[in-house]
Amino acid sequence: MKVKVTHILLAVFAAIFVYNEVIKKKIIKDSWAETTATITDYSVEPTANGVQQKIGFYSTITSSYTVDGKQYTNEWVNFTKKGRIPREMERYKPGVTLRLKYEPRSPWNSVVITPFISG
């Protein structure tokens, strides 16, 4: 009986998580404003702990964008393998533009919607 209750609880928590992710994506798609950003920095570091050791490296991509005359920064981490680093360095080099969405009331809260537009 305990196993069934555990499975039911796990299924409920999983359903709640998925529902929240779907709702969050819908809100971003429907109510957040869109703009372009420019990549300002790309860096690569080896991973240092358990699960990520199989992946090997993580890259940090930093971009900047302007909303109502004020500049903001967006930063995201991408886990990668050593063989992909040269391609990523070209794809995410400073000066490349991309699209992102930001929350109009909190423009510092942004999400990249295309990782790459043009270089």
C-alpha positions in Angstrom: 0.0 0.0 0.0 2.9 2.4 0.8 4.4 1.9 -2.6 1.1 2.9 -4.3 0.7 6.0 -2.2 4.3 7.0 -3.1 3.7 6.5 -6.8 0.5 8.5 -6.6 2.2 11.4 -4.8 5.1 11.4 -7.3 2.6 11.4 -10.2 0.7 14.3 -8.6 3.9 16.3 -8.0 5.1 15.6 -11.6 1.7 16.8 -13.0 1.8 20.0 -10.9 5.4 20.7 -12.2 4.5 20.1 -15.8 1.3 22.2 -15.5 3.3 25.1 -14.0 5.9 24.9 -16.8 3.1 25.0 -19.4 1.4 27.9 -17.8 4.7 29.8 -17.4 5.5 29.3 -21.1 2.0 30.4 -22.1 2.2 33.6 -20.0 5.6 34.4 -21.5 4.4 33.8 -25.0 1.2 35.8 -24.6 2.1 38.7 -22.3 5.8 39.4 -22.4 7.3 41.9 -24.9 9.9 40.9 -27.4 13.2 42.6 -28.3 16.6 41.8 -29.7 19.8 41.5 -27.7 23.4 41.4 -28.5 25.8 38.8 -27.2 28.6 40.5 -25.2 30.5 37.6 -23.8 31.0 33.9 -24.1 33.1 31.8 -21.7 33.7 28.1 -21.2 34.7 26.3 -18.0 35.1 22.6 -17.1 32.4 21.2 -14.9 33.5 20.2 -11.4 30.8 17.9 -9.9 29.1 14.6 -10.3 26.4 14.5 -13.0 28.0 17.2 -15.2 31.4 15.5 -15.3 30.0 13.3 -18.1 29.2 16.4 -20.1 32.5 18.0 -19.6 32.1 21.7 -19.9 29.6 24.5 -19.4 29.5 27.8 -21.3 28.1 31.0 -20.1 26.6 33.3 -22.7 25.9 37.0 -21.7 23.8 39.4 -23.8 22.6 42.9 -23.4 19.4 44.6 -24.5 17.7 47.9 -24.0 14.1 48.6 -22.8 12.9 52.2 -22.6 16.4 53.6 -22.8 17.7 51.4 -20.0 20.2 48.6 -20.6 19.8 45.1 -19.1 21.8 41.9 -19.1 20.7 38.4 -19.7 23.0 35.4 -18.9 22.4 31.7 -19.4 24.5 28.6 -19.0 24.7 25.9 -21.6 26.2 22.4 -20.8 28.3 21.1 -23.6 31.0 18.7 -24.7 34.6 19.5 -25.7 34.0 18.8 -29.4 31.2 21.3 -29.6 33.1 24.3 -28.1 34.6 25.6 -31.4 31.1 25.6 -33.0 29.6 27.3 -29.9 32.4 29.9 -29.9 31.4 30.9 -33.5 27.7 30.7 -32.8 27.8 32.8 -29.6 30.6 35.2 -30.4 30.2 38.8 -29.2 28.2 40.9 -31.6 25.7 38.1 -32.6 22.1 39.2 -32.1 19.3 37.1 -30.7 15.6 37.4 -29.8 14.3 37.4 -26.2 11.1 38.1 -24.3 11.0 40.2 -21.2 8.4 40.9 -18.6 7.1 44.5 -19.3 6.7 45.4 -15.6 10.1 43.9 -14.8 12.3 44.2 -17.9 15.3 42.6 -16.1 13.3 39.3 -16.1 14.0 37.9 -19.6 14.1 34.6 -21.5 16.0 34.0 -24.7 13.6 32.6 -27.3 16.1 32.0 -30.1 19.6 31.3 -29.3 20.9 32.7 -32.6 19.8 35.2 -35.2 22.8 36.6 -37.1 26.4 37.3 -36.6 
